[in-house]
Amino acid sequence: MDAARSGLAPIVPHRRSAAHQARHRSAAGGPPWWSRPGLGYRGRRLRLGACDLRALAARRGTPLYVYHGTRIRANLTRLRRALAASHPRSRVLYAVKSNRFPPLLRLLRSAGGCGADVCSPAELELALRCGFAPEAVSYTGTSMSEEDARSLARHPRVRLNCDSLASLRRIARLCPGRRIGLRINPGAGLGYRSNPKLRYAGGADTKFGIYREQFEEALGLAARGGLAVCGLHLHAGCGFLTPQLPALDRVFAAVRPFLERLPQLEYLNLGGGLGIPLVPRDRPLDLAAWGRLLRRHFGRDRFEVWIEPGDYLVKDAGVLLLEVNMAERKRRSWFVGVNGGFNLHPEPAFYGLPLVPVPCEPRRGPARTFAVAGNINEALDLLAEGVRQPLPEEGDILAFLNAGGYGAAMSSNHCMRGAFREMLLP
């Protein structure tokens, strides 16, 4: 299944450095650090599942995003089991903003036990078209407009979380009597390797949620507007791994004062943010340790616990295939040019997160250190730096790993080079 895609979005210039992060062999000369069942070399050809990615690029063309359905289902199963072991009443809601490819959404819906988290009316309509039941969809937007509120009023069964006093006033006027959740800001946050760009709370003031000092006013507004507050929602940051769990402990502790004001709460939505390894020194998130934290803070509460993973389900299930169109030295540096740029995967430019380029068919010969440059007419368009491997040649295909989340969904048409295709493998 594939579909042509392009779109418009702002590009925020941000220099990224991936020196030595793009190494694709372990220090001991064994298999690449990123390899696993379903992703690796077989006969010197890179495969995702049973698919030869070099041959796939020859048939379908590039730029091409490829997603592995088997990996997505495995990620969902692993997370659901860990969550169920931590709280007797729990729910997983997939964050549609991370990847909105319709075949991928339908796969998650059909897998069972997975709802949808949306943050705009358009995402809501897409989730419904892909088969998610309204009551399995949670809406948590920000800066809600009058048009947004009117759209939400047409879907009374969708779980709606208000993240500001202004949104409370709008919903109370348009939907008196509606059951809602409140998005809170716990004043503490976390992110991948303590990256401040990935924190939704803590540190500097953010636009997200209702702070503790506003909470009583929010409850009063809801009561006067006839709104029943039955849930709380928070999202403290993105991409956390095991070393960030002490920060998550502080986030969970900061939720308790809010809970004490709502003894009849029906659900607590803890957002997403569970991360995956992006560089060789990363290790997979210890789900057992994450679950123990959740159980210690909320295991005795009677409400349901919800989470909204995006990256954890889809990021390592996707690759972006690009063709090499240049490999040459410029002064003291080598550059490998490809037929796609940072507009096709803006997350590294936005957040400084690494993309790992690996050859679909490795070249033999001495290793060189080079940067991978895109085809956008901007100096910042470097998809990876400090890559060390045999120099690719024109016509080779590079696979950028961990591209399943916040790649295609954040793409733009900058320089009118926004066209790409997407494909879901079984």
C-alpha positions, 0 to 999 in steps of 0.5 A, spaced: 500 500 500 502 506 498 500 513 497 503 520 494 504 525 499 506 532 500 504 538 504 506 545 507 509 546 514 514 551 517 522 549 517 525 551 523 533 552 522 537 548 527 544 545 526 544 538 528 550 534 529 550 526 529 558 525 530 559 518 531 552 516 532 551 514 525 556 508 526 553 502 523 558 496 526 559 495 533 566 496 536 567 488 536 565 487 529 559 484 530 552 486 527 550 493 527 548 496 533 541 497 531 539 490 528 534 486 530 529 480 528 526 483 522 531 489 521 538 487 518 542 484 513 541 478 509 546 476 504 549 483 504 542 486 502 538 490 508 531 487 509 525 490 513 521 484 515 522 479 508 523 485 504 529 487 500 529 494 501 534 495 495 529 492 490 523 495 493 526 502 492 528 500 484 520 498 483 517 503 487 522 509 487 524 514 492 523 518 496 519 512 500 517 511 507 516 504 508 513 501 515 513 494 518 506 492 520 509 486 524 514 490 528 508 495 530 504 490 532 509 487 536 511 494 539 503 494 541 503 488 544 509 489 549 507 495 551 500 493 553 502 487 557 507 492 561 501 497 562 496 491 564 501 488 569 502 495 572 494 497 573 488 493 572 484 498 568 488 501 563 488 503 555 493 505 550 491 510 545 495 511 539 498 518 538 496 520 530 500 526 530 506 521 530 504 518 523 497 519 520 498 514 514 491 511 513 493 503 512 497 504 519 492 507 522 487 501 520 492 496 522 492 499 529 485 499 530 484 492 527 490 490 532 485 490 538 486 494 544 488 500 541 484 507 541 486 514 538 489 520 541 488 526 536 489 533 537 485 537 531 479 536 528 482 533 522 485 528 525 479 526 529 475 525 522 481 521 520 481 517 526 473 516 525 474 514 517 479 509 519 474 505 523 476 508 531 469 508 535 468 515 537 468 513 544 475 510 543 478 517 541 481 522 546 482 529 543 487 533 547 488 540 543 491 547 544 489 554 543 482 551 541 479 556 536 471 557 535 471 553 529 475 547 533 470 547 538 464 547 534 467 541 530 468 537 537 460 539 539 458 535 533 462 529 536 459 528 543 462 521 545 469 523 543 473 524 550 475 531 550 480 534 554 480 542 555 487 545 556 486 552 558 480 556 561 479 559 554 477 552 551 473 551 558 469 557 556 468 555 549 466 548 551 461 550 556 457 555 552 457 550 546 456 543 549 453 544 556 453 538 560 458 535 557 463 530 560 470 532 559 477 532 562 482 537 564 489 537 561 494 539 567 501 541 567 504 538 573 510 543 573 515 538 572 518 534 565 523 530 562 525 528 555 530 524 551 537 525 554 534 531 558 533 535 551 529 541 553 526 542 546 522 535 548 519 537 555 512 539 555 512 541 562 518 543 567 523 548 566 520 554 562 513 556 562 509 552 557 503 553 553 500 546 555 495 545 560 492 548 567 497 549 572 496 548 579 495 555 581 489 555 576 486 549 577 481 551 582 479 556 577 478 551 572 474 547 576 469 553 578 468 554 570 467 547 569 461 547 574 458 553 573 458 551 565 455 545 567 461 541 565 462 534 569 470 533 570 471 526 569 478 525 567 485 528 567 490 529 562 498 530 562 504 530 557 510 531 560 515 530 555 518 526 549 523 520 548 525 518 555 529 512 556 531 508 563 536 514 565 530 519 565 525 515 569 527 519 576 524 525 572 518 521 571 517 519 578 517 527 580 512 528 574 508 522 577 508 525 584 506 532 582 500 529 579 497 527 586 495 534 588 490 534 582 487 527 584 486 529 591 481 534 588 477 529 584 476 523 588 471 520 583 475 521 577 474 516 572 481 516 568 488 519 568 491 520 561 499 520 562 500 522 555 506 518 551 513 520 551 516 513 551 522 513 547 526 508 543 534 507 542 537 512 537 544 512 538 549 506 539 549 508 547 542 508 548 538 502 551 531 500 550 526 503 555 526 498 561 518 497 561 518 493 568 521 499 571 517 504 568 511 499 570 513 499 577 513 507 577 506 507 575 504 502 580 507 505 586 504 512 584 497 509 581 496 502 582 491 503 588 487 508 585 480 506 582 480 510 576 483 507 569 490 509 567 491 511 559 497 512 555 498 515 548 504 512 545 506 515 538 514 514 537 514 507 541 509 504 537 511 506 530 518 510 530 523 503 529 518 500 525 519 505 519 525 507 514 526 513 509 529 510 503 533 516 499 538 515 493 545 517 492 546 522 487 553 525 489 559 523 493 565 528 492 570 532 496 569 539 498 576 542 500 577 537 507 570 534 507 566 529 504 559 530 502 554 524 500 548 528 497 541 524 496 534 526 493 530 528 499 532 533 504 530 535 511 523 537 509 521 530 508 524 529 516 524 535 519 524 532 526 532 532 527 532 540 525 526 541 530 529 537 536 536 535 534 534 528 534 539 523 530 537 520 523 542 514 522 543 512 515 545 505 513 546 503 506 541 498 503 547 494 499 554 496 503 560 498 499 567 494 500 573 498 501 576 503 506 571 507 511 571 515 510 567 520 514 562 524 511 556 528 511 549 526 508 546 532 505 539 533 502 537 537 496 534 543 499 537 549 498 539 551 505 545 550 508 542 547 514 540 541 510 544 536 513 541 529 514 547 526 518 554 528 520 560 524 522 558 518 518 563 513 518 563 507 513 565 506 505 563 511 501 557 510 497 556 511 490 551 515 485 545 510 485 546 507 491 540 507 496 541 509 503 535 507 509 534 512 514 532 508 520 527 510 526 523 514 521 517 511 522 514 517 527 514 524 526 517 524 519 512 524 514 507 527 518 511 533 519 514 534 512 513 540 508 513 542 501 519 547 502 523 548 495 517 544 492 521 538 494 515 535 498 513 529 494 514 522 497 511 515 497 509 511 503 508 503 504 506 499 509 509 492 509 505 486 513 
